[in-house]
Amino acid sequence: MANYIPEPFRIKMVEKIKMLTKEERAEKIKATDYNLFGLRSEDVYIDLLTDSGTGAMSSEQWGGLMRGDEAYAGSKSYYNLIEAGKEIFGYEYIQPVHQGRAGEQVIFPLYLDKGKFAISNTFFDTTRAHVELTGARAIDCVIEAAKNPAVRAPFKGNMDIPKLEKLINDLGVENVGLIVLTITNNSAGGQPVSMENIRATSEVCKKYGLILELDCARFAENAYFIKRDEPGYQNKSIHEIVREMFSHADMFHMSSKKDAIVNMGGVLGVKDANHPAIPGIKANCVSYEGFYTYGGLSGRDMEALAIGLFEGTDEDFLRYRIGQAEYLAALLDEAGIIYQSPAGGHGLFIDAAAMLPQIPYYEFPAQVLAIELYKEAGIRTCDIGSFMMGNNPDTGEQIKSDFEFTRFAIPRRVYTQAHFDIMAEALISIKNRAHTIKRGLKITWEPPVLRHFQAKLEYI
Ligand code: F0G
């Protein structure tokens, strides 16, 4: 039985959305060359393209916007953000940046260049791109259990520790620039990393003298899963668990557009105020983002972000939030639809390869399913599969992704139970006619980096 955990808030402000006809939607998606990023949001009924920057801010955060201090240097809002960051993460150095990938651009060149490797449980697309932009290469090292969506297992986001050590030895430790732990593991289905695995990854890094960096856009969701599923953490608070998670790493970058529930913002942090990376971080920030006390953000953005760090780590909020993905998952279980199981933190990742086995990876089944969902019910999702992975930067060949997921990323505090029922109905309707979907897609134009945002496609 699907159980919906009620919202721990009430709604103060709403936005109108409209429903086009199926015929209108078929025209609209064709006009984008079958790229959902090309749609106008006003032509979307339920927008699950991403949970990034799409959350609803609270009245406290909107109030914070009015208090934002817009001084160029040393603003009050900067200090509020620094205090919040120090308290939440327990790190001595906190630095605003304008979003997650800006943090990547600031930190990665300090440790990576041509000939070097970065290893992660799974790199997210922009993170992989920023590794490659330095000239280095990105290697994923997630546990095997993650690769079987139908198998329900806790902490499927974990790093494969024996494989990590083998990789370091095979590549040569001097060629490994950075170990990045992505929490939660977005591309593997919003799956969490256990505290034990964070600790074990940290021990490997210490043994080889490597930096452990957290890509922690969804750190609060990860902490909630640890509290729920990892033995020994049931009586700890989310705040204690977050502190412990971060105590094992050296530094982090965070897209705050997710768990800090702001529409724009990012933070990076270094545990030790005397860490040798800090002068380089400040210098890169000044060059690319702006002076280090605003890092590409307005004072008001920093104010909302400081408040959001606390709201996003509230346990009642997290229970409701994770509960939404679980509610949808329970509806899909009843219909036999396969998804990365259990439900992820920021949404559900539908196994498009299982639903459309007739479409091979190089014809992008997860993108085909995403287009069907838009045509069926005006739902916008995205491909987290071979279409997103792109081509091997050395050979130019299409990469075969471990997963062909169509991602239902759930914006925070935005959609209600009835919207989730519509999502399930649309998927069930497509599943019932999935065998009639014969044609895959081919790319007619693509840019060299992060192609899925802009590529043009057509049906074969
Ligand atoms: N790291 C992870 C794990 C992410 O999920 C994202 C963004 C980033 C880094 C980059 O952050 O967008 O603020 O520059 N993920 C979004 C998504 C875009 O849809 O999953 P950003």
Residues whose N, C-alpha, C, O or C-beta is under 5 A from the ligand:
A	BS01	F0G	L49 T50 D51 S52 Q99 G100 R101 A102 F124 T126 T182 T184 N186 D215 A217 S255 K257
